[in-house]
Amino acid sequence: MATAAHYTLEENTEGRTVLKLGGPFLLSTISTIESDLRKLKADYAAVDLSDVTEIDTVGAWYACQLAQENSVDVINASDRAERLMKAVGQSDSDATIEADRLPLFERVAETMGSKVFNAGYGVTNIVGFMGQVLVGFGALIRHPRRFRYRALVSQLESVGVNSLPIIGLMSFLIGIVIAQQGAVQLQAFGAEALTVNLVGRITMRELGVLMTAIMVAGRSGSAFAAQIGTMKLTEEIDAMRTIGISPVEALVIPRILACVFMMVLLGFYASIMSIIGGAVISDLMLGIPFWTFLARIQEVVPTYDLWVGLIKAPVFGLIIALSGCYQGMQVHGNSEEVGQRTTKAVVQAIFTVIVLDAFFAVFFTKVGWG
Amino acid sequence: MNRLVDEIFGGEKPEKHERFRGEYPVRVRGLVNSFDEQVIHDDLDLDVKRGEILGVVGGSGTGKSVLMRSIIGLQVPDAGDIEVFGQSMTDAEPDEALGVRNRWGVLFQGGALFSTLTVGENVEVPLKQFYPELDEDVMRQIARYKVVMSGLPPEATNKYPSELSGGMRKRAGLARALALDPELLFLDEPTAGLDPIGASAFDQLTRELKQTLGLTVFLITHDLDTLHEICDRVAVLADKKVIAVDTVPNLMKLDHPWIQEYFNGPRGRAALTAQALDELRKHMDKPIAAQAVKALDKSNEDKA
């Protein structure tokens, strides 16, 4: 038995040319002769399947196609081939496989347009979402028993407690870098004692909170978006609504509270860890004893530096939680969307945090907390 | 290309286009499956005959899906041997297992379509995976007729799964399962969640496909109508084993408590009556059949 599909052009008894297909004529074998058959420009009066040993729907479909293109008949088909050709013939369609797509020129305009509109809708949606959150808070104040303490505690743990090691290590290293790099520059002026001011003020005012916000956005903001987004895909959010649980109350508010509260504590903790890092490197490199460094911090860092950091922290926490939950709630359609929305949540949160930080810097200087 | 194949296979091309001619495409022997402490299957045997539709029934948690997953290699069994097309899957080399894999199609319970691809693109995935040398245009046309063959309207070809109804998604899953012209088809609860009309249409489709394509079908179901209508034999899973494999009428004669409750419970009897009525209506020309149908219809009306 031949092991590959093959074809010959033969003359039958009536002197007409017949395309004779042979061997197994299957999905797995068809590719070897498919391109040759397509190039074949011969005029034949029929497609003969008498030598075909095996046939599947692809073979049957292809034989039909050959016959149709030349408007001739298929002859000598086995029972199985007949049956398959009938089934395939009924299933013919000219539908497109790809999703509908506009031509390039229109698509550019269309994408631009939809981006502009989406930006508009985005603003309304965000305002709407914040409104929902406010309403949710209002409802919880009126019915405090509906508040989900367990959810809050579990979020406090995952946002706050579980991130202590990584935020601690990161801040400690940042303290080391600032102290070491700062000392190198300050030494040029013989002012290495000012390293204490540098480390103390910059971490308390800016870096402690900012770096924490970035870390929390990456750790928790993304988790919020992915969790809520997946719940939307699996219709858990819809299920909640039908049971009468408000997803804002059950999912969003505990996350916002946890994020706001934990950002304050984590921001402070990060500043402290940075100062310890700076103190350690000063002890080793600059000869400023560890405890002297800490004592000097008390003298050179004004109390309002602490307030600057602590006031910014909850605002950043709110932004991270809002953008994570908002993007999660916007997920619909497919799993790809969860990924896109999660990315958006993190990028949006970090960007907004940095823009706001700039405003805060100007504001606090103007009010005399420079 | 051919030289490469010769080098790898020692001059012999794999005979991947031989249809299986043995009697049992699937043989399971002494299968043991357990999760932690919980034993799901204990020394389970099962044979699937070529060209039959084998229904697999059992209460919830008796391991119907686990049995299917074991056969298709998604679940590594603790012990036992599974042969598919005469090829042992439990100790198969990856290449050998792959050679079997393109000869079966699987329809998962929820359809398990790739959500970022259209229905047509979903059907193309296995084609591209196994036959990348195939002309793109040919592939596209194959996908097209498979979609229609599975009972979907042609317009559904370029829709995303999220735009389809549950029943259409099942058909799209079936189209993908049929993409490689398999000899063996695994269906996991194909009619669950479909309306009676849709379910019965799906049953007919399964039967038609089995007849035209010469498929062997392994069908997990809870649907009593499906069992009566299209299954040649039914395997009953209980007590961690296949306790019986037989035609429905023969199974109903057994006095295992679960089988009795299953087939002779109110739903079982209703399905049976419905089938009997259908059968009788085909012979309305004979007076006795006409009489029986009238009597049954009347009793139904009285009930209503």
Interface residues (C-beta under 8 A of the other chain):
Chain A: T3 P24 L26 L27 S28 T29 I30 S31 E34 S35 R38 E54 D56 T57 V58 W61 Y62 Q65 R80 R83 L84 K86 A87 V88 Q90 S91 D92 S93 D94 A95 T96 I97 E98 A99 D100 G333 N334 S335 E336
Chain B: K13 E15 K16 H17 E18 R19 N102 S115 T116 T118 G120 E121 E124 L127 F130 Y131 E133 L134 D135 V138 R140 Q141 I142 A143 R144 Y145 K146 V147 V148 M149 P154 E155 A156 T157 N158 K159 Y160 P161 S162 L178 L180 D181 E208 Q211 T212 L213 G214
